[in-house]
Amino acid sequence: MSIESEKKRWEKETLKPSIDRFPERKKEFKNTSGIEIPPIHTPKENVNYPESIGFPGEYPFTRGIHPGMYRGRFWTMRQYAGYASAEESNERYRYLLDQGQTGLSVAFDLPTQIGYDADAPIALGEVGKVGVSISSLEDMETLFKGIPLNSVSTSMTINAPAAILLAMYIAVGKRQGVDPTQLRGTVQNDILKEYIARGTYIFPPQPSMRLITDLFQYCEDNIPKWNTISISGYHIREAGSTAAQEIAFTIANGIAYVQAAIDSGLDVDKFAEQISFFFNAHNNFLEEVAKFRAARRIWATFMKDRFKASNPRAWMLRFHTQTAGSTLTAQQPENNTVRVALQALSAVMGGTQSLHTNSKDEALWLPTEKSVKLALRTQQILAHESGVADSVDPLAGSYLVEQLTDEIERIALEYIEKIDQMGGALAAIKNNYMQNEIHNSAYTHQQALEKGEEIVVGVNAFQVEEEIDLERLEVDPSIEVNAHKRLQKLRENRDSQKTSELLTQLEKAAQQTDNLLPLFIEMVENDITLGEINNILREVWGEFIPGTAL
């Protein structure tokens, strides 16, 4: 007798009488990707195990990119941090390293993210508010004071001006006596998702893509341990996408970057080794685990079959995970600790390479040292006490997990095929296809919350009268005044003739095709600021205006 016939017998003879007596909670059980969850899953017949699931460390990497995963080394525990001044952020970094964090993750303030100095009129009131303010090499040196760059891995969440911030990081390393070949870390450097979901773009797509491929080329030749891009689904998910949409749109963007790099003359077997991804860890635990597994398999297949990469390392989807900021609630904020732990567990069970756990108070304000420490301790408890890191792939073989992996892969591939038919990610963004899909998913989710079909504990159910008494972190407004004074002093003391020569050189270089990274490094080493460099590029390339043609 087959498994399927036995399942039908069970449904009729055992399950149905039970449901008649005790009706199910919902008419249908579906996850965010619209995949129906039946009462049970059974083994799938005719599964080609080696091709679809395989073994860890081998194509198609469904079960993980490393053969031993966390049995050899834990994921990098990388708490995202940065606020106010470089001095204060440096104190936070050193505190986190002392508490056992194993990698730095830099949050920049909004003016820095869109390429303005702290004393630019548009930066008024925003300096240091949602991240650290970095205008000059002096600021970057202060940010990493006492932190040897040859002994830490640093991730920088920066996109439009990523090449310039990386130039500053390289220059700080040189001043510390660290050879660029020893630098380890990541720049996010993912401009396409800015047009889709986040909005911190500066330039139109064509020059933005040039900066990305310039950075690919420079790092391939000079900083081999550096991840040149972190293709981000995190912000796509925060904007309201489903799990399947998150990996579909992220991988579609990745395909566009790979093609752009190949078109610029780069070797896919070399530059693809330095590509990484950044995903969200949401609340639906099993869906998230399956999402990570499906993403690895899809990327490996595209790199091997479409782009003809022959280097197995170029097939690997390596990713950082951050727990879902959009799920944090201002109501009953202590509940966020539970949400974060669940989300972090899904990332670990899904095989992440590094992880940030959000702090419980982030729906209210910037996190305090106390709440950041608890978020880090969450990772450390998972690593050292839970036992989940002792198995290479604990959930493989679960009938439900394997089915969800297949279904999420199927849905994601359907999206990618539609995007291909439109002409690729850039064309799909131009047509507002991805943006509209995300908006529709966000609207559907909000309707479900308002109807009570989905429950958020403490928000639309189990509410209580409460007074929030958590410790609050305040950003001192004087940091903006002090930043202005430092920039004024820097401009007064630098070589004005050299500054003028380099700015003129940049204006010419931006109109040509030579790699801009060496010039950026020379400029920041001569105290030319982030805003000054970007102002020249704005003059040459223009700025992207929402609603205009891409």
HUCOR-V305322 format. One record per run of one state. SS is the DSSP state (H for helix, E for strand, C for the rest). FROM is the first residue (numbers start at 1). TO is the last residue. If there is no record, write none. Layout:
ss:SS from:FROM to:TO
ss:SS from:FROM to:TO
This chain:
ss:C from:1 to:2
ss:H from:3 to:21
ss:C from:22 to:29
ss:E from:30 to:30
ss:C from:31 to:35
ss:E from:36 to:36
ss:C from:37 to:48
ss:H from:49 to:52
ss:C from:53 to:68
ss:H from:69 to:71
ss:C from:72 to:75
ss:E from:76 to:81
ss:C from:82 to:85
ss:H from:86 to:98
ss:C from:99 to:102
ss:E from:103 to:108
ss:C from:109 to:109
ss:H from:110 to:113
ss:C from:114 to:120
ss:H from:121 to:123
ss:C from:124 to:131
ss:E from:132 to:132
ss:C from:133 to:136
ss:H from:137 to:143
ss:C from:144 to:152
ss:E from:153 to:157
ss:C from:158 to:161
ss:H from:162 to:176
ss:C from:177 to:179
ss:H from:180 to:182
ss:C from:183 to:183
ss:E from:184 to:187
ss:C from:188 to:191
ss:H from:192 to:198
ss:C from:199 to:204
ss:H from:205 to:222
ss:C from:223 to:225
ss:E from:226 to:227
ss:C from:228 to:228
ss:E from:229 to:232
ss:C from:233 to:233
ss:H from:234 to:238
ss:C from:239 to:242
ss:H from:243 to:263
ss:C from:264 to:267
ss:H from:268 to:274
ss:E from:275 to:281
ss:C from:282 to:284
ss:H from:285 to:306
ss:C from:307 to:311
ss:H from:312 to:315
ss:C from:316 to:318
ss:E from:319 to:323
ss:C from:324 to:324
ss:H from:325 to:327
ss:C from:328 to:334
ss:H from:335 to:349
ss:C from:350 to:353
ss:E from:354 to:356
ss:C from:357 to:368
ss:H from:369 to:384
ss:C from:385 to:387
ss:H from:388 to:390
ss:C from:391 to:398
ss:H from:399 to:422
ss:C from:423 to:424
ss:H from:425 to:430
ss:C from:431 to:432
ss:H from:433 to:451
ss:C from:452 to:456
ss:E from:457 to:457
ss:C from:458 to:460
ss:E from:461 to:461
ss:C from:462 to:477
ss:H from:478 to:493
ss:C from:494 to:495
ss:H from:496 to:509
ss:C from:510 to:516
ss:H from:517 to:525
ss:C from:526 to:529
ss:H from:530 to:541
ss:C from:542 to:550
